[in-house]
Amino acid sequence: MTLTVVGMDGGPLPPGAVDALTGAEIVAGGRRHLAAAPVPAAAERVELGPLEPALDKLAGRRAVLLASGDPGFFGIVRVLRERGHVPVVLPALSSVQQAFARLGRSWDDVAVVSAHGRALGPAVNVCRARAATAVLTAPGAGPTEIGAALDGWTRTLVVAEDLGGPDERLTTLPAAGAAGRDWHPLSVVLCLRDPDAVPGRGWYAGGEPVPPDGGWALPDDAFAHRGGMVTKAEVRAVVLARLGPRPGLLVWDVGAGSGSVAVECARLGAAALAVERRVDDAARVAENAAAHGVDVRVVRGAAPDALDGLPRPDAVFVGGGGPEVVAAVAGADRVVVALAALDRIAPTRAALLAAGHVVDGVQVVASRLATLPDGAVRLAATNPITILWGTRC
């Protein structure tokens, strides 16, 4: 028997939907969908609550399942396939399509994430990292919570409520303004760095691909720095491998200096936050982030005091500061520390172990090609750096 999934977006039903409903023995859906669809009087109606009992009733019968928007886009089609169904899908417009259509804006540059039935943190971190993000929301993970979590990041939210419904409304406001307000439970949040920007002509949906062009562990001279105060490319390569930056994570770069690690993490899709006590170095972090076209939130102050009140990181790089700084950040799942001074190795390892991390490490000793006056080359040694990392089981 055929199971047909019909998408509904507040407009006319998609082609083929009326025929599927006319021949249905059973029709399942949410209350508002059942009320809006032409369900035959002879068909059994099943209002969706717990999903499993409803799916059991659909099995082996001519059935129609009503769903919102495009059921194959963060929708129920995945659940059906997991349970062995191969449905006929008649999609309507997704809520993201509708929201950007209302704005008159293209959306092929937009990262789309879901906080519906999932943790909010990864979705917020994508909002922190990307210039344009659409968030599918849920009660407890809606505009109020997203706006509050974006404190410290310059973002504009467009809250699209009840798209295609009687209470449809689009509200544009600073992220902080969304916190503390009541919103319709059926909302899509568009998070934009610049709401008036015209997206560039790309080729890859969702923005620039990750990893970015040029790879990672960029040359030292790709960053403005103060007299060589930059994490060297060879060291940075190991640090990035151990931090594992990717979309959905928040990475701190503590004692950031030039911010090279924070910038590279942002280039790899993570939300990045740099903590730096020097005014001139903090300015360089912002300069380097802008030069590479990424967002890095810069917090000026000395760790560990400057860390109070910051959003919890998934991973932390400590490029400056002693064991007391390492102890302050050891609540993260991953902590990576670069050490030039030998006498800090043992206390740093002890701080990570005390916080429950499994600790490992390596010393990076690199020699680079250097040109001699006659045009020949030699190997010029860089300073040895010890890298320790702690990982929570």
Summary of the structure (lengths in Angstrom):
residues: 393
radius of gyration: 25.8
end to end distance: 47.1
largest distance: 93.4
contacts: 1303
relative contact order: 0.08
helix: 29%
strand: 26%
